[in-house]
Amino acid sequence: MTRVLILNADDYGRTPEVSRGIRRAYLRGIVTTTTVMINIPSAISDVHDALIETPTLGLGVHLNLTYGKPTAPSDRVSSLIGDDGFFLSRDHLLKKLDAVHTEHIELEWRTQIDSFLQEGAILDHLDSHHHIAALSEKTWQIHLNLCQEYSCATRPPFPVDISEKEISLIYPQKSVEFASTQANTMMGRRSIRSADNFFASFFGETASLKHALDLVSNLPDGVSELMCHPGFSDDELRFTSGYHETRDLEMEILTSEALQDCVEKHSIMLRTYQSAWN
């Protein structure tokens, strides 16, 4: 059986320099797709740059409820934002999720997807910032409905290379339990394409060349997605994100000759979600 790898760079549009770094990781490395934070004001320009500079880079939408301002009119998604007009933080949103209006989430995500499509981009797949879509039945149901409506694939709801115990240090236990069990069952009832395996451990302290080589060398049969976060760090990113210098490191690894040689040695097929099953 063949081994297919979708190497997705999250957070396209986070800053212009992050986007530029992702494009380089595609042009000079093994990144195959990226998902766009289309609600960030500069993201529209970044999408235009991608369509010109990297027309075969798979572009998807990084559905967002936890960073920046909404794309939909604020008065129509009021339960998603604070008094400052910005989205609630991830932890705040998860604590008050029962009080968030379902129609507000659906409208905001639909507006994000439509804003992306209006720029002439083709939707490769959907995933979500901070994995927020897969953390509750409410958000996952909306997410799956949108995947079917827009006829696109989605990232699996839970990684195969991080334990529930580890993820519970970051997310509420009930969210972890849902993502690791019910979310897969719900997706399995639908005709929505997704990778067979989702790898999320190439991050932070484990974003090393050795770990990347281990993941690629031992890639299972079938279609796998490996999440990454390359980019150029800049003042804007350093001011607004705790994950900045590691993006430069990830970009170096993902464009390294050693990793590209490893992909070739093990006959790994690099694909987008749209081309993974072709």
C-alpha positions in Angstrom: 0.0 0.0 0.0 1.2 3.5 -0.7 2.1 6.1 1.9 0.7 9.5 1.3 1.7 12.6 3.4 -0.2 15.8 3.6 2.0 18.3 5.3 -0.2 21.2 6.4 1.1 24.5 7.7 -1.3 26.1 10.1 -1.9 29.8 10.6 -1.4 31.2 7.0 -2.3 34.9 7.3 -1.3 35.1 11.0 1.2 37.8 9.9 2.6 38.6 6.4 5.9 37.1 7.5 4.3 33.9 8.7 2.6 33.6 5.3 5.9 34.4 3.5 7.6 31.7 5.5 4.9 29.1 4.7 5.2 29.9 1.0 9.0 29.3 1.2 8.4 26.0 3.1 6.3 24.9 0.1 8.6 26.2 -2.6 11.8 24.9 -1.1 10.6 22.1 1.2 7.9 19.5 1.7 4.9 21.5 2.9 1.9 20.7 0.6 -1.0 22.6 2.1 -1.8 25.5 4.4 -4.9 26.7 6.1 -5.8 30.4 6.2 -6.8 32.6 9.2 -9.0 34.6 6.8 -10.4 36.9 9.5 -6.9 38.6 10.0 -7.0 41.8 7.9 -3.7 41.1 6.1 -4.8 37.5 5.2 -6.6 38.6 2.0 -3.4 40.0 0.6 -1.5 36.9 1.6 -4.0 34.7 -0.2 -3.4 36.8 -3.4 0.3 36.3 -3.0 -0.2 32.6 -2.6 -2.3 32.4 -5.8 0.4 34.2 -7.7 3.6 32.7 -6.2 2.5 29.2 -5.2 -0.6 28.4 -7.4 -0.3 24.6 -6.6 -0.1 25.0 -2.8 -3.2 23.6 -1.3 -5.2 26.3 0.4 -7.8 25.6 3.1 -9.5 27.6 5.9 -8.3 27.6 9.5 -11.7 28.2 11.0 -11.2 30.6 13.8 -13.1 31.6 17.0 -10.3 32.5 19.3 -8.0 35.1 17.7 -8.6 38.5 16.2 -12.0 40.0 15.2 -14.9 38.2 13.5 -15.4 38.3 9.7 -19.2 38.5 10.1 -20.8 41.7 11.5 -20.2 41.9 15.2 -23.8 42.4 16.1 -24.7 39.2 14.4 -22.1 37.1 16.3 -22.2 38.9 19.7 -21.9 35.7 21.8 -18.5 35.0 20.3 -16.8 38.3 21.2 -15.9 40.4 24.3 -16.6 44.0 25.0 -13.5 44.9 22.9 -15.0 43.4 19.8 -12.4 40.6 19.6 -13.0 36.9 19.9 -12.8 35.4 23.3 -9.7 33.5 24.3 -9.7 29.8 23.8 -10.0 29.0 27.5 -12.8 31.6 28.0 -14.7 30.3 25.0 -14.5 26.7 26.2 -15.8 27.7 29.6 -18.9 29.5 28.2 -19.5 27.3 25.1 -22.9 26.3 26.3 -24.0 29.9 26.2 -22.5 30.6 22.8 -25.2 30.7 20.1 -24.9 27.9 17.6 -26.1 30.2 14.8 -23.4 32.6 15.6 -20.7 30.0 15.2 -22.2 28.8 11.9 -22.5 32.3 10.5 -19.0 33.3 11.4 -17.4 30.1 10.0 -19.6 30.3 6.8 -18.5 34.0 6.4 -14.9 33.0 6.8 -15.2 30.3 4.1 -17.1 32.6 1.7 -14.5 35.4 2.2 -11.8 32.9 1.2 -13.7 31.7 -1.8 -14.4 35.2 -3.0 -10.7 35.7 -3.6 -10.7 33.0 -6.2 -9.0 30.3 -4.0 -10.1 26.7 -4.2 -10.9 25.1 -0.9 -8.6 22.2 -0.2 -9.9 21.3 3.3 -11.1 22.7 6.6 -9.4 22.6 10.1 -9.6 25.0 13.0 -7.4 27.3 15.1 -6.6 25.8 18.5 -8.5 22.7 17.2 -11.7 24.4 18.5 -14.0 22.6 16.0 -13.3 19.2 17.4 -13.6 20.0 21.1 -17.4 19.8 21.5 -20.4 18.2 19.8 -21.8 21.7 19.0 -18.8 22.9 17.1 -18.0 19.6 15.5 -21.5 19.2 14.1 -21.3 22.7 12.5 -17.9 21.9 11.1 -19.0 18.6 9.5 -22.1 20.3 8.1 -19.9 22.9 6.4 -17.5 20.2 5.1 -20.5 18.5 3.4 -22.0 21.8 2.1 -18.7 22.9 0.6 -17.7 19.4 -0.5 -14.3 19.4 1.1 -12.1 17.2 3.3 -11.2 17.8 6.9 -8.4 17.1 9.4 -9.1 14.2 11.7 -10.3 15.3 15.2 -7.6 13.7 17.3 -3.9 13.0 16.7 -2.4 9.5 16.8 1.0 10.6 18.3 -0.1 12.5 21.5 -1.8 10.8 24.4 -5.1 11.9 25.9 -3.2 12.5 29.2 -0.9 15.0 27.5 -3.7 16.8 25.7 -5.7 17.0 29.0 -3.0 19.3 30.3 -4.1 21.9 27.7 -7.8 21.2 27.1 -10.7 20.3 29.4 -11.1 16.6 30.0 -14.6 16.5 28.5 -13.3 18.1 25.3 -10.5 15.6 25.0 -12.9 12.7 25.6 -15.2 14.0 22.9 -12.4 14.6 20.3 -10.9 11.2 20.9 -14.2 9.2 20.7 -17.5 10.7 19.6 -16.0 13.1 17.0 -14.6 10.2 15.0 -17.9 8.3 15.2 -19.8 11.4 14.0 -17.5 11.9 11.1 -17.6 8.2 10.2 -21.4 8.5 9.6 -20.8 11.1 6.9 -19.2 10.9 3.4 -16.4 13.3 4.4 -12.9 12.6 3.4 -10.2 12.8 6.1 -6.7 11.5 6.6 -6.3 8.0 8.1 -3.8 9.4 10.6 -3.1 12.9 12.1 0.3 13.7 13.5 0.5 16.7 15.8 3.7 16.1 17.8 6.0 18.2 15.5 5.5 21.2 17.7 7.4 23.2 20.4 10.2 21.3 22.0 9.7 18.3 19.7 9.9 20.4 16.5 13.3 18.9 15.7 14.9 17.5 12.6 15.3 14.1 14.4 11.6 13.9 15.3 10.6 14.9 11.7 12.8 12.2 10.3 11.4 9.7 12.7 7.8 10.6 11.8 8.5 10.4 8.0 10.6 7.2 8.3 7.8 5.4 10.2 4.8 6.8 8.4 2.0 4.2 8.2 0.3 3.0 5.1 -2.5 5.2 3.8 -3.1 8.9 4.0 -1.5 10.9 6.9 -1.5 14.5 7.8 1.4 16.1 9.7 0.6 19.5 11.2 3.4 22.1 11.3 3.8 25.9 12.0 6.6 27.3 9.8 7.1 31.0 9.2 9.4 34.0 9.6 9.2 35.5 13.1 8.7 39.3 13.2 7.9 42.0 15.8 4.1 41.6 15.3 4.3 37.8 16.0 6.7 38.2 19.0 4.2 40.7 20.5 1.1 38.6 20.0 2.2 35.0 20.2 4.2 32.8 22.4 5.0 30.6 19.4 7.4 32.7 17.3 11.1 31.7 17.2 10.2 28.0 16.7 8.5 28.9 13.5 11.9 29.9 12.0 13.3 26.6 13.2 10.4 24.6 11.7 10.9 26.3 8.3 14.6 25.3 8.4 13.7 21.7 9.1 10.9 21.5 6.5 13.2 22.9 3.8 16.2 20.8 4.8 17.9 18.4 2.3 17.9 15.7 5.0 14.1 15.7 5.3 13.5 15.9 1.6 15.9 13.0 1.1 14.1 11.0 3.7 10.8 11.5 1.9 12.3 10.3 -1.3 14.1 7.3 0.3 10.9 6.0 1.8 8.8 6.6 -1.3 6.4 9.0 0.4 3.9 10.6 -1.9 3.4 14.3 -1.0 -0.1 15.4 -1.7 -2.9 17.9 -0.8 -6.2 16.8 0.5 -7.7 17.3 -2.9 -5.1 15.1 -4.6 -4.5 12.5 -1.8 -6.8 9.9 -3.2 -6.1 10.4 -6.9 
